[in-house]
């Protein structure tokens, strides 16, 4: 049966063996999921790719059985079994009579709000939750099946093949989901890291460390129920069933998927808590050396998978657009995991009141740490076709400092920043960032692009600021003491998310002191190395 027709038919609430008021359909590149009342039905698309084969009904039945068997390890009460999709001549339906035209995995429906992804987005996760997850994964890996056959999949030649396959499959996406400079740099760094880790990888395989893992541990597959007692408090679903090569692996590669996803969602603090707890529980200092490689690999897997959805006509356009942005962010995260701090893509917002030294600090960071600087004062005048150094007269000020023109200026700064980030750039945006919505625009962009982000707020005593503004000549900024007072009066307090990324930089003394304070912040964020001066 045609897949599109099957999806349409099974989207009808009347095709279910129980009363259903509505059906929600979610698609990936290899499956279609039907959310119906308290249950979920999942069918496999009849596709054959380099890493899986669902091309026949028998194969799809086999992998449905495997999905249930394997996922009961971490979600025993969720996976109910394999059921037929039937056609009795009056139409297809789940668990009906007549000819079996497809097979489906039947599951209990879990609340989406309970996934770690949703809880992270709502800022409901703290390090205690993450440590519990790390201990659960450490226990799962300690008890997972091991054998000589499984360990063979952990040999260097297999690891190399898996990692290289991402680049091969994603080659047609270059220029769309990943830029040429990012891809070239990522391939080069991956090859270098593989060479460095070859002996470690083969040694661990020889010692039987690889095991039968989950294989797809990202945050929307992990459900947290804090009101339940262990082990029911953590439910993990949707492991890899279709390819043993992806599931039989070093446990560090499995755990790295979760760490990667925390980083992708802008929570590098949680990723650190996870990895520290996990390695301590596993007593695996050697495994720490492999974490950057496997974190990069997991991000590349997601970049590849998200990119594959772009060519699937049955996926709605909004979903394809979201997949494109996810793919770009994952590819940049893959690069960041292996890149040296002084070349790692990132976004730094340098804000504060007029005259507090924002532009001086931004220029210093650009020169000392290799950032490209986008200055809002310059962009504002460029949009108006004005000379950057010329002081705007009263009539011009009335036109280019309206709220509408300010919004246009910030939007153009954002466009330029995103363009540079896609190419793997390191970007500073120098603007006052008075309003929280202005800050959120850029924080959201950093999240989409999977790069570290910081908000540095410059502060100086009013008397120092007034003296600077009174002596300012030939600068792109037209701000004076009156503007300073106005912006100070209207400065919006940062929200919780902004506060987590905000760092106050004193700029009243010397430019060097401000640089040193900023340098410490950038170093902790992994955006500058110890050799920078």
BELCOR-V28024 format. One record per run of one state. SS is the DSSP state (h for helix, s for strand, l for the rest). FROM is the first residue (numbers start at 1). LEN is the number of residues. If there is no record, write none. Layout:
ss: <SS	SS>
from: <FROM	FROM>
len: <LEN	LEN>
This chain:
ss: <l	h	l	h	l	s	l	s	l	s	l	s	l	s	l	h	l	s	l	s	l	s	l	h	s	h	l	h	l	h	l	h	l	h	s	l	s	l	h	l	s	l	h	s	l	s	l	h	s	l	h	l	h	l	h	l	h	l	h	l	h	l	s	l	h	l	s	h	l	h	l	h	l	s	l	h	l	s	l	h	l	h	l	h	s	l	h	l>
from: <1	3	11	13	16	23	28	31	37	39	45	48	50	52	54	57	72	79	88	92	95	99	109	112	115	116	122	127	144	148	153	156	170	171	174	175	178	179	180	207	211	213	219	222	225	234	237	244	248	250	251	265	268	283	285	289	291	312	317	339	341	344	346	353	358	370	372	376	384	394	401	403	423	426	431	436	450	452	460	462	472	481	490	496	502	507	511	525>
len: <2	8	2	3	7	5	3	6	2	6	3	2	2	2	3	15	7	9	4	3	4	10	3	3	1	6	5	17	4	5	3	14	1	3	1	3	1	1	27	4	2	6	3	3	9	3	7	4	2	1	14	3	15	2	4	2	21	5	22	2	3	2	7	5	12	2	4	8	10	7	2	20	3	5	5	14	2	8	2	10	9	9	6	6	5	4	14	9>
